[in-house]
Amino acid sequence: MANVSPGTVDRVIHNRGKVSDKAMAKVSVILEEIQYKPNVFAQSLKKQTSLRMAALVPYHSSDGFWSKAYEGIQKAFVDFEHLGVSIEIEEFNNKDVNDFVKKARTILAENPNGLLITPVFLKESLEVLKEFENSEIPFVTFNTFIPELSSKSAIGQDLKQSGRLAASLIDQCRSDISNVLVIHLGENPGNAPHMMEKESGFREYFKESNPSIRIQSIEIPQTDQETINRILNKWSGDLRSVSGAYVTTAGAHHVAFTIKSRFEDSLVIGYDLIEENINGLKAGTIDFLINQNPFQSAYEGVSKLVDLLVFDKEVDKRMLMPLDIVNKENAAAYLNK
């Protein structure tokens, strides 16, 4: 049809080798006329190679959030195994930055074809992922978006917007707001970008809507009840009322009862549909949960790597997950998904 050799057509389709401008134009016109689309599945079979991917995530036993993420990665492995994809999951202690770095470099030494990672530590993530980039190992991140990283794709919510959403819930559900709490549990927010982004959005909302509101940020490094009570007593003991408490992690259940006991009218907002938080919704100690859907985020992360490495497809640099508001009235619909 284009009066060129099969080899020329092949070079145009696969964008390899030298092709004259005239031949390129002829072939391109014909391909457009016949609405040509490559058979990516056939291409993947032709490669006849096994792709080794790695995933670096916190221990799935550490809390319900990471347990769901772990399940998402396992489900992706089952779904994509027929394409010759294997996924090795390496877990680390998300309270130990040295363990994170050690496990990341262990993976690097094994030279996988691609990496799925959640960059929970800002400084160290920038350092170790630069090493992956220098080794030309593509990586996809989920749960935390760090603009400085050269990730092929970043999966997760707009964390700043989720903080604004939490603030707007308090603003709309409570009148005469005076004091609100932002509670960071179990991590150092100074090196945890997901916490910083959420608090930034929360503060930004109230700065725009009601700058007179007092926002108290509280860091609780451990989740045992003694530590929680001691720190909450220290920071909120002089407050007569608290209109809302915003917990930036999946650990709202650790503090919800204490806050409700002390400030009965306080709205408690947290994250994620883990069993303990669902029980809090049912009991009335937690009012709203913002569902981050760790299962789907982790699954989509593996899917992006498969698109990139198996099918040679371009992937979106960022995939935003929806900000779902869940309370005790609609929780069942999410749990049955």
Buried (B, 14 or more C-beta within 10 A) or exposed (E): EBEBEEEBBEBBEEEEEEBEEEBBEBBEEBBEEEEEEEEEEEEBEEEEEEBBBBBBBBBBEBBBBBBBBBBBBBBBBEBBEEBBBBBEBBBBBBBEBEBBBBBBEEBBEEEBBBBBBBBBBBEBBEEBBEEBBEEEBBBBBBBBBBEEBEBBBBBBBBBBBBBBBBBBBBBEBBEEBEBBBBBBBBBEBEBBBBBBBBBBBBBBBBEEEEEEBEBBBBBBEBBEEEEBBEBBEEBBEEBEEBBBBBBBBBBBBBBBBBBBEBBEEBBBBBBBBBEBBBEBBEEEBBBBBBBBBBBBBBBBBBBBBBBBBBBEEEBEEBBEBEBBBBEBEEBEEBEEE
